Amino acid sequence: MRAALVEARKAYEEGEVPVGAVVVAGERVVGRGHNQVEGLVDATAHAEILAIGAASRSLNAARLTDAEIYVTMEPCPMCAGAIVMGRLSRLTYGCPDPKSGYCGSLGNIVDDPALNHSVPVRSGVLEEECALLLSRFFAELRRRSTT
């Protein structure tokens, strides 16, 4: 999760919502990503999507059955779907996202019995640190919008 936090800090420095993700196979990080929605002008440029893409390229595999993903914030429906479709073996995230999280908060795509793959979830890893970075980002954004 610490490597995912490094990615989240990169997003923060770029003025992006500070979410970071890493994909790990064995003991090795095979994919990294941080939110780049504004910079790439791409609504799909979420940390998870970028990390999964990088991992697929690194491993030359569309299905990442022997890899885990670590994300600083609970994935949204799009990213949760990508985690399922990428066949990742496990999802670990830091803080929940009560507004758009779809791995337990608003719904649970990664454990939907209608789908042919489910992903075990571990939440709350370095939760305070992950949540603090997001809180700080949005507080600064609110301050800037009122001045």
C-alpha positions as CSV (number, residue, x, y, z in Angstrom):
1,M,0.0,0.0,0.0
2,R,2.9,2.3,0.6
3,A,3.8,2.1,-3.1
4,A,0.2,3.0,-4.0
5,L,0.5,6.0,-1.7
6,V,3.6,7.1,-3.6
7,E,1.4,7.0,-6.8
8,A,-1.4,8.9,-5.0
9,R,1.1,11.7,-4.0
10,K,2.1,12.0,-7.7
11,A,-1.5,12.6,-8.6
12,Y,-1.8,15.2,-5.8
13,E,1.2,17.1,-7.1
14,E,-0.3,17.1,-10.6
15,G,-3.6,18.5,-9.2
16,E,-5.4,15.2,-9.8
17,V,-7.6,13.5,-7.2
18,P,-4.9,11.7,-5.2
19,V,-5.6,8.0,-5.8
20,G,-2.8,5.6,-6.5
21,A,-2.7,1.9,-7.4
22,V,-0.1,-0.8,-7.9
23,V,-0.4,-4.3,-9.2
24,V,1.9,-6.9,-7.6
25,A,2.8,-10.3,-8.9
26,G,4.8,-12.3,-6.4
27,E,7.0,-9.8,-4.6
28,R,7.3,-7.5,-7.6
29,V,5.4,-4.4,-8.6
30,V,4.4,-5.0,-12.3
31,G,2.1,-2.1,-12.8
32,R,1.7,1.4,-11.3
33,G,-0.8,4.1,-11.9
34,H,-2.2,7.3,-10.4
35,N,-5.2,9.4,-11.5
36,Q,-4.5,11.3,-14.6
37,V,-8.1,12.2,-15.7
38,E,-7.4,15.9,-16.1
39,G,-3.9,15.6,-17.5
40,L,-4.8,13.1,-20.1
41,V,-8.3,14.6,-20.6
42,D,-9.6,11.0,-20.3
43,A,-12.5,10.0,-18.0
44,T,-11.1,6.5,-17.9
45,A,-7.6,7.5,-16.7
46,H,-8.1,6.2,-13.2
47,A,-5.2,4.9,-11.2
48,E,-6.6,1.3,-11.3
49,I,-7.1,1.3,-15.0
50,L,-3.6,2.6,-15.7
51,A,-2.0,0.2,-13.2
52,I,-3.9,-2.8,-14.7
53,G,-2.9,-1.8,-18.2
54,A,0.8,-1.4,-17.2
55,A,0.7,-4.8,-15.5
56,S,-0.8,-6.5,-18.5
57,R,1.9,-5.0,-20.7
58,S,4.6,-5.9,-18.2
59,L,3.4,-9.6,-18.0
60,N,2.2,-9.8,-21.5
61,A,-1.1,-11.1,-20.2
62,A,-4.7,-9.9,-20.3
63,R,-5.7,-12.0,-17.4
64,L,-3.7,-11.2,-14.2
65,T,-4.8,-14.3,-12.2
66,D,-1.5,-14.4,-10.2
67,A,-1.5,-10.7,-9.4
68,E,-3.0,-8.5,-6.7
69,I,-4.0,-4.8,-6.8
70,Y,-3.5,-2.3,-4.0
71,V,-5.5,1.0,-4.3
72,T,-5.5,3.9,-1.9
73,M,-9.3,4.4,-2.2
74,E,-12.2,2.0,-2.8
75,P,-12.6,1.5,-6.6
76,C,-15.5,3.0,-8.5
77,P,-17.8,0.8,-10.6
78,M,-15.6,1.2,-13.7
79,C,-12.4,0.2,-11.9
80,A,-14.1,-2.6,-10.0
81,G,-15.3,-4.0,-13.3
82,A,-11.8,-3.8,-14.7
83,I,-10.4,-5.6,-11.6
84,V,-12.9,-8.4,-12.3
85,M,-12.3,-8.5,-16.0
86,G,-8.6,-8.6,-15.4
87,R,-9.1,-11.6,-13.2
88,L,-6.9,-10.2,-10.4
89,S,-6.6,-12.5,-7.5
90,R,-7.1,-9.9,-4.7
91,L,-8.0,-6.3,-4.1
92,T,-6.6,-4.4,-1.1
93,Y,-7.7,-0.8,-0.6
94,G,-7.1,1.9,1.9
95,C,-10.2,4.1,2.6
96,P,-13.8,3.6,1.6
97,D,-15.5,5.9,-1.0
98,P,-19.1,6.3,0.2
99,K,-20.0,8.4,-2.8
100,S,-18.9,6.1,-5.6
101,G,-17.1,3.0,-4.2
102,Y,-18.4,-0.2,-5.6
103,C,-16.5,-2.8,-3.7
104,G,-18.7,-2.7,-0.6
105,S,-19.9,0.9,-0.1
106,L,-22.6,1.4,-2.8
107,G,-22.5,-2.1,-4.3
108,N,-20.1,-4.8,-4.8
109,I,-19.1,-5.7,-8.4
110,V,-16.0,-7.7,-7.2
111,D,-18.3,-10.1,-5.4
112,D,-21.3,-10.3,-7.7
113,P,-22.5,-13.9,-8.0
114,A,-23.8,-13.1,-11.5
115,L,-20.2,-12.7,-12.8
116,N,-17.9,-15.5,-13.6
117,H,-15.0,-14.2,-11.4
118,S,-15.0,-12.8,-7.9
119,V,-12.1,-11.0,-6.1
120,P,-11.5,-11.2,-2.4
121,V,-11.2,-7.8,-0.8
122,R,-9.3,-6.5,2.1
123,S,-10.0,-2.9,3.2
124,G,-8.7,-0.4,5.7
125,V,-5.0,-0.8,5.0
126,L,-3.3,2.5,5.9
127,E,-6.8,3.9,5.9
128,E,-6.0,7.1,7.8
129,E,-3.1,8.0,5.7
130,C,-5.0,7.4,2.5
131,A,-8.1,9.3,3.7
132,L,-5.9,12.2,5.0
133,L,-4.4,12.8,1.5
134,L,-7.8,12.9,-0.1
135,S,-9.2,15.2,2.6
136,R,-6.3,17.6,2.3
137,F,-6.7,17.7,-1.5
138,F,-10.4,18.5,-1.4
139,A,-9.9,21.1,1.3
140,E,-7.4,22.9,-0.8
141,L,-9.7,22.6,-3.8
142,R,-12.5,24.2,-1.9
143,R,-10.2,27.0,-0.7
144,R,-9.1,27.8,-4.2
145,S,-12.6,27.8,-5.5
146,T,-13.7,30.4,-3.0
147,T,-10.8,32.9,-3.6
